[in-house]
């Protein structure tokens, strides 16, 4: 793919050549869209078929003898909140699990509190020691890798699986879904989420920080939980005709839910990272992926999406200023520290120690055995 100044945009969605592994067919449609339609996933099924599958699945989960028959990670965002509502409506007994890394917005905290109270479900919150988490973040900033959110995502996996093991629960119901995020993330926009080794290495190298309260989740944890303990991570919302707008309306009317702008903006750092750090330091606008997903699932008009992309990723200038001030204070940074960080060149996660080579090797072995078994 040639990087000329001309930025080619897909004719069907709004993905463009800022995505490293993008290519276009003769019609000017990108591989991200085309791959999405090749997915043999629920969105191709009729509502009737989905309902049937859902009923079977619920029967499989329900365990009268267990205190909790599933774990639901709750961030205070729309997807995870709606997942919890649906699970309770269907008669499941979920344990809501929240991972607090010190960056929750007031909105997210209120959303979680209101939901848990009104649905009458138990909530487990894992609080990571702030100094430890801050040092890990500083290590990631010093290393100049792109995926600072690897810290949050990895810890969230760790917390959910730990709780599933503790309560002998075989199902983790996740708010991830094909309808709003089924498109593949470009390789140069994020990193492998099970990479506990990368986190440990960067923490030690740049800040001499060991993991103490950080619940990391690596390749062997994955093998233990998924294969030995048979715990399933389920994209639960795929069982429904999930439309974000409808979910939001329901949450607002019944559970005093307060919306928070774009996708994943319920965390102050995530908002600052996606709307400020990613575009300024890495030239990445994640809204392209989120909006494209909504376009190809007929939830958004392409022209409207192009207009949204012309606006700043921040819902307002005041919010951007407030987040910037909050970020600098919380990280003990000056404006100059941030400027220096933004100016420095990107370094790849793979330039440091990582579990990805081992993961890919084991995946290859696993696929080979599967092929043999099927022959």
C-alpha positions as CSV (number, residue, x, y, z in Angstrom):
1,X,0.0,0.0,0.0
2,X,1.6,3.3,-1.0
3,X,1.4,6.2,1.5
4,X,0.9,9.2,-0.8
5,X,-0.6,12.3,0.6
6,X,-3.9,11.3,-0.8
7,X,-5.8,9.4,1.8
8,X,-8.1,6.9,0.1
9,X,-11.4,6.3,1.8
10,X,-13.6,3.2,1.3
11,X,-16.7,3.8,-0.9
12,X,-19.0,1.9,1.5
13,X,-17.7,2.7,5.0
14,X,-15.3,5.4,6.2
15,X,-12.2,3.3,6.8
16,X,-9.1,4.8,5.0
17,X,-5.4,4.3,4.4
18,X,-4.5,5.3,7.9
19,X,-5.2,1.6,8.6
20,X,-2.0,-0.2,7.7
21,X,-3.5,-3.5,6.4
22,X,-6.2,-1.9,4.3
23,X,-6.8,-2.7,0.6
24,X,-9.6,-1.9,-1.8
25,X,-11.5,-4.0,-4.4
26,X,-12.3,-2.9,-7.9
27,X,-15.4,-1.0,-6.6
28,X,-13.3,0.9,-4.1
29,X,-14.7,-1.1,-1.1
30,X,-12.2,-2.0,1.6
31,X,-11.3,-5.4,3.0
32,X,-12.5,-4.4,6.5
33,X,-16.1,-4.2,5.2
34,X,-15.8,-7.2,2.9
35,X,-14.3,-9.3,5.7
36,X,-17.1,-8.3,8.0
37,X,-19.7,-9.7,5.6
38,X,-17.8,-13.0,5.4
39,X,-18.1,-13.4,9.2
40,X,-20.3,-16.4,9.9
41,X,-21.9,-14.6,12.9
42,X,-25.3,-14.1,14.3
43,X,-26.1,-10.9,12.4
44,X,-26.9,-13.0,9.4
45,X,-29.5,-15.0,11.3
46,X,-33.2,-14.1,11.4
47,X,-34.7,-12.9,14.7
48,X,-36.6,-16.2,15.0
49,X,-33.4,-18.2,14.7
50,X,-31.6,-15.9,17.2
51,X,-34.4,-16.3,19.7
52,X,-34.2,-20.1,19.4
53,X,-30.4,-20.0,19.9
54,X,-30.8,-17.7,22.9
55,X,-33.3,-20.0,24.6
56,X,-30.9,-23.0,24.2
57,X,-28.1,-20.9,25.5
58,X,-29.9,-19.7,28.6
59,X,-30.9,-23.3,29.4
60,X,-27.2,-24.2,29.2
61,X,-26.2,-21.4,31.6
62,X,-28.8,-21.7,34.3
63,X,-27.4,-23.5,37.3
64,X,-29.9,-23.5,40.2
65,X,-27.2,-24.8,42.7
66,X,-24.7,-22.0,41.9
67,X,-25.0,-18.6,43.6
68,X,-24.0,-16.9,40.3
69,X,-24.5,-18.6,36.9
70,X,-22.5,-16.0,34.9
71,X,-20.1,-13.2,35.3
72,X,-20.7,-9.8,33.6
73,X,-18.0,-7.2,33.3
74,X,-19.5,-3.8,34.0
75,X,-17.8,-0.6,32.8
76,X,-20.7,1.8,33.1
77,X,-21.0,2.0,29.4
78,X,-24.1,1.2,27.2
79,X,-23.1,-2.3,26.0
80,X,-22.1,-3.8,29.3
81,X,-25.1,-2.2,31.1
82,X,-27.5,-3.5,28.5
83,X,-25.9,-7.0,28.8
84,X,-26.6,-7.0,32.6
85,X,-30.2,-5.8,32.1
86,X,-30.9,-8.6,29.5
87,X,-29.3,-11.3,31.7
88,X,-31.5,-10.4,34.6
89,X,-34.6,-10.2,32.4
90,X,-33.9,-13.7,31.2
91,X,-33.7,-15.1,34.8
92,X,-30.0,-15.5,35.1
93,X,-28.1,-14.8,38.3
94,X,-25.1,-12.7,37.3
95,X,-22.3,-11.3,39.4
96,X,-21.5,-7.9,38.1
97,X,-17.7,-7.3,38.0
98,X,-16.1,-3.9,37.8
99,X,-12.4,-3.1,37.4
100,X,-11.5,0.2,38.9
101,X,-8.3,1.7,37.5
102,X,-8.8,5.1,39.0
103,X,-10.1,6.7,35.8
104,X,-13.9,6.3,36.1
105,X,-16.0,9.3,35.2
106,X,-18.7,10.3,37.8
107,X,-21.2,9.3,35.1
108,X,-19.8,5.7,34.9
109,X,-19.9,5.3,38.7
110,X,-23.5,6.6,38.9
111,X,-24.6,4.4,36.0
112,X,-23.1,1.3,37.7
113,X,-24.6,2.2,41.1
114,X,-28.1,2.8,39.7
115,X,-28.1,-0.4,37.6
116,X,-26.9,-2.7,40.3
117,X,-29.3,-1.3,42.8
118,X,-32.4,-1.4,40.6
119,X,-31.6,-4.9,39.2
120,X,-30.7,-6.1,42.7
121,X,-27.5,-7.9,41.6
122,X,-24.2,-8.3,43.5
123,X,-21.3,-6.2,42.4
124,X,-17.6,-7.1,42.9
125,X,-15.2,-4.2,42.3
126,X,-11.5,-4.9,41.9
127,X,-9.5,-1.7,42.7
128,X,-6.0,-1.6,41.4
129,X,-3.6,0.3,43.6
130,X,-3.4,3.7,42.0
131,X,0.4,4.2,42.4
132,X,1.0,0.8,40.8
133,X,-1.4,1.6,37.9
134,X,0.0,5.1,37.4
135,X,3.6,3.7,37.2
136,X,2.5,1.2,34.6
137,X,0.9,3.9,32.6
138,X,4.0,6.1,32.9
139,X,6.1,3.0,31.7
140,X,3.8,2.7,28.6
141,X,4.2,6.4,27.9
142,X,8.0,6.3,28.2
143,X,8.1,3.2,25.9
144,X,6.1,5.1,23.2
145,X,3.9,2.1,22.3
146,X,0.4,2.7,21.0
147,X,-1.8,0.6,23.1
148,X,-1.8,2.2,26.6
149,X,-5.3,0.7,26.9
150,X,-3.7,-2.7,27.0
151,X,-3.4,-2.1,30.7
152,X,-7.1,-1.7,31.2
153,X,-8.2,-4.4,28.8
154,X,-5.8,-7.0,30.1
155,X,-6.7,-6.3,33.8
156,X,-10.4,-6.5,32.9
157,X,-9.9,-10.0,31.4
158,X,-7.9,-11.0,34.5
159,X,-10.6,-9.8,36.9
160,X,-13.5,-11.5,35.0
161,X,-11.7,-14.8,34.7
162,X,-10.5,-14.8,38.3
163,X,-14.1,-14.3,39.5
164,X,-15.4,-17.0,37.2
165,X,-12.8,-19.4,38.6
166,X,-13.6,-18.4,42.2
167,X,-17.4,-18.9,41.8
168,X,-17.1,-22.0,39.5
169,X,-19.0,-20.2,36.8
170,X,-18.5,-21.3,33.2
171,X,-19.8,-18.2,31.4
172,X,-18.6,-14.6,31.1
173,X,-21.2,-12.6,29.3
174,X,-19.5,-9.7,27.5
175,X,-21.0,-6.5,26.0
176,X,-18.8,-6.8,23.0
177,X,-20.9,-7.3,19.9
178,X,-20.8,-7.6,16.1
179,X,-23.5,-5.0,15.7
180,X,-21.3,-2.1,16.9
181,X,-17.8,-3.5,16.9
182,X,-17.6,-6.6,14.8
183,X,-15.1,-5.1,12.3
184,X,-11.5,-6.1,12.7
185,X,-9.2,-3.5,14.3
186,X,-6.4,-2.5,12.1
187,X,-3.1,-4.0,13.1
188,X,-1.4,-0.7,13.7
189,X,-4.1,0.7,15.9
190,X,-3.9,-1.5,18.9
191,X,-2.1,-4.6,20.3
192,X,-2.6,-8.2,21.4
193,X,-4.8,-8.1,24.6
194,X,-3.5,-11.2,26.3
195,X,0.1,-9.8,26.4
196,X,0.9,-9.9,30.2
197,X,4.6,-10.3,29.3
198,X,4.6,-7.0,27.5
199,X,3.0,-5.3,30.5
200,X,5.4,-6.9,33.0
201,X,8.5,-6.1,30.9
202,X,7.6,-2.4,30.2
203,X,6.7,-1.8,33.9
204,X,10.0,-3.2,35.0
205,X,12.2,-1.6,32.3
206,X,10.8,1.9,32.5
207,X,9.5,2.4,36.0
208,X,11.0,-0.6,38.0
209,X,7.3,-1.4,38.8
210,X,6.3,-5.0,39.6
211,X,2.8,-6.2,39.3
212,X,1.2,-6.5,42.8
213,X,-2.5,-5.7,42.6
214,X,-2.7,-5.7,38.8
215,X,-4.6,-8.8,37.8
216,X,-2.7,-9.7,34.6
217,X,-3.9,-12.3,32.1
218,X,-1.5,-14.1,29.8
219,X,-1.4,-17.0,27.3
220,X,-1.2,-19.7,29.9
221,X,-4.1,-18.1,31.9
222,X,-6.1,-18.3,28.7
223,X,-5.2,-21.9,28.1
224,X,-6.1,-22.8,31.7
225,X,-9.4,-20.9,31.8
226,X,-10.7,-21.7,28.3
227,X,-9.4,-25.2,27.7
228,X,-8.9,-26.8,31.1
229,X,-11.7,-25.0,33.1
230,X,-13.9,-24.6,30.0
231,X,-14.9,-21.0,30.9
232,X,-16.5,-19.4,27.8
233,X,-16.3,-15.7,27.0
234,X,-19.6,-15.0,25.2
235,X,-20.5,-12.1,23.0
236,X,-23.9,-12.1,24.5
237,X,-25.5,-9.2,22.7
238,X,-25.2,-11.0,19.4
239,X,-28.2,-13.1,20.5
240,X,-30.3,-9.9,20.1
241,X,-31.1,-7.5,17.3
242,X,-28.9,-5.1,19.2
243,X,-29.2,-1.4,18.3
244,X,-27.2,0.9,20.5
245,X,-29.8,3.8,20.2
246,X,-32.6,1.6,21.4
247,X,-30.5,0.2,24.2
248,X,-29.6,3.7,25.3
249,X,-33.3,4.8,25.4
250,X,-34.2,1.9,27.5
251,X,-31.4,2.4,30.0
252,X,-32.2,6.1,30.2
253,X,-35.9,5.6,30.8
254,X,-35.7,2.7,33.3
255,X,-32.3,2.9,35.0
256,X,-31.5,6.6,35.2
257,X,-28.6,6.0,32.8
258,X,-26.6,9.1,31.7
259,X,-25.0,9.0,28.2
260,X,-21.4,10.1,27.8
261,X,-20.7,11.0,24.1
262,X,-18.8,8.5,21.9
263,X,-18.1,4.8,22.3
264,X,-16.0,3.9,25.4
265,X,-16.0,7.5,26.6
266,X,-17.3,6.4,30.0
267,X,-13.7,6.4,31.3
268,X,-11.9,9.7,31.4
269,X,-8.6,8.3,30.3
270,X,-10.1,6.3,27.5
271,X,-11.8,9.4,26.3
272,X,-8.5,11.4,26.5
273,X,-6.6,8.6,24.9
274,X,-8.9,8.1,21.9
275,X,-9.7,11.8,21.3
276,X,-6.4,13.4,22.1
277,X,-3.4,11.0,22.3
278,X,-4.2,8.6,19.4
279,X,-4.9,11.3,16.8
280,X,-2.1,13.6,17.9
281,X,0.7,11.2,18.5
282,X,-0.2,8.2,16.4
283,X,-2.4,9.7,13.6
284,X,-5.3,7.3,14.5
285,X,-9.0,8.3,14.7
286,X,-10.8,5.3,16.2
287,X,-14.1,6.8,15.4
288,X,-13.6,5.6,11.8
289,X,-13.9,2.0,12.9
290,X,-16.9,2.6,15.2
291,X,-18.7,4.6,12.6
292,X,-17.9,2.2,9.8
293,X,-19.3,-0.6,11.8
294,X,-22.6,1.3,12.3
295,X,-22.7,2.1,8.6
296,X,-22.4,-1.5,7.4
297,X,-25.0,-2.7,10.0
298,X,-27.4,0.0,8.7
299,X,-27.5,2.1,11.9
300,X,-25.9,5.2,10.4
301,X,-25.8,7.0,7.1
302,X,-22.3,7.3,5.5
303,X,-22.6,11.0,4.8
304,X,-23.5,11.6,8.4
305,X,-20.5,9.6,9.5
306,X,-18.2,11.7,7.1
307,X,-19.6,14.9,8.7
308,X,-18.9,13.5,12.2
309,X,-15.3,12.8,11.2
310,X,-14.9,16.5,10.2
311,X,-15.6,17.5,13.8
312,X,-13.2,17.1,16.7
313,X,-13.2,13.7,18.4
314,X,-14.0,15.7,21.6
315,X,-17.7,16.5,22.1
316,X,-16.7,20.0,23.3
317,X,-13.7,22.2,23.7
318,X,-14.5,22.7,27.4
319,X,-14.5,18.9,28.0
320,X,-11.1,18.6,26.2
321,X,-9.6,21.3,28.4
322,X,-11.1,19.7,31.5
323,X,-9.8,16.3,30.6
324,X,-6.3,17.7,29.7
325,X,-6.1,19.4,33.1
326,X,-7.3,16.3,34.9
327,X,-4.9,14.1,33.0
328,X,-1.8,16.2,33.7
329,X,-2.7,16.6,37.4
330,X,-3.4,12.8,37.8
331,X,-0.2,11.8,36.1
332,X,2.0,14.6,37.6
333,X,2.9,15.8,34.2
334,X,3.5,19.4,32.9
335,X,2.3,20.6,29.6
336,X,5.8,20.2,28.4
337,X,5.9,16.5,29.4
338,X,2.8,15.9,27.3
339,X,4.2,17.8,24.3
340,X,7.5,15.9,24.5
341,X,5.6,12.6,24.6
342,X,3.4,13.6,21.6
343,X,6.4,14.6,19.6
344,X,8.4,11.4,20.1
345,X,8.3,8.7,17.5
346,X,6.2,5.6,17.9
347,X,7.9,2.4,19.0
348,X,6.2,-1.0,18.4
349,X,5.1,-3.3,21.2
350,X,7.0,-6.1,19.4
351,X,10.3,-4.1,19.9
352,X,9.9,-5.1,23.5
353,X,9.4,-8.6,25.1
354,X,6.0,-10.0,24.1
355,X,3.9,-13.1,24.3
356,X,2.7,-12.7,20.7
357,X,5.3,-15.0,19.1
358,X,4.4,-17.8,21.6
359,X,0.7,-17.2,21.2
360,X,1.0,-17.5,17.4
361,X,3.1,-20.6,17.7
362,X,0.6,-22.3,20.0
363,X,-2.3,-21.2,17.8
364,X,-0.6,-22.8,14.8
365,X,-0.1,-26.0,16.7
366,X,-3.8,-26.0,17.9
367,X,-5.0,-25.4,14.3
368,X,-2.8,-28.2,12.9
369,X,-4.2,-30.6,15.5
370,X,-7.7,-29.6,14.7
371,X,-7.2,-30.2,11.0
372,X,-5.7,-33.6,11.7
373,X,-8.6,-34.5,14.0
374,X,-11.1,-33.6,11.3
375,X,-9.5,-35.7,8.6
